[in-house]
């Protein structure tokens, strides 16, 4: 954290909505060059933070940690380091936390992560590892020096027994030391606000930041929604399905729908917006500029 800068949680609890960007680790050097161009294009927007995910099944850890550290060292942006439990020992996870700390990364997002077989595959325990994100929250809390974020699921985690049980898990993470949550992608503001209500009813005031992913490619987003357990609502399908073979029309409609969702979320009191960029800045900047022009960011 730079001198005089609010902590991430202070920013999320402040009067001005936050906005942040999520990147994924590229598979090769060419992809990494694209990512750094995107980062350079988004840095002037002065986001509250940016984050870099792990690849599927916990892959790409080395590249994720390296990119996150470079953001801390070479940009003015606050990076949040992702961390998952997949196929790692407790000692290996602790080592990654220490790498983040040494690079000046004092914010982490503590996730169980998706199994190597994909988001809907059965979880595979590591004999010397951990099985739940709350265990990772406790580890980061014990090490100290981190602000800790966790995942939230407006439509419930696919493995949750019920929406209420899912909210109870989120609140338990907060009690274990988590400072804020970022949601999985979703498409209805009502799903987000219902989650917030469930969490508040359990006595937690942790900030819950909505994750935003515009529909730019219908098949891709439909697949991601299916894997994550999110629903493409009928009202969204009614808008997109008739034009799904027209890429430009889908893109324009997706940006329109995402912008309207963002407006509804901010009007209802969401603390900010977390844009899932897919390592491209153009659509994110279009949504951001539309919101800024409307005076809501």
Order of alpha helices (4+ residues) and beta strands (2+ residues): alpha-beta-alpha-beta-alpha-beta-alpha-beta-alpha-beta-alpha-beta-alpha-beta-alpha-alpha-alpha-beta-alpha
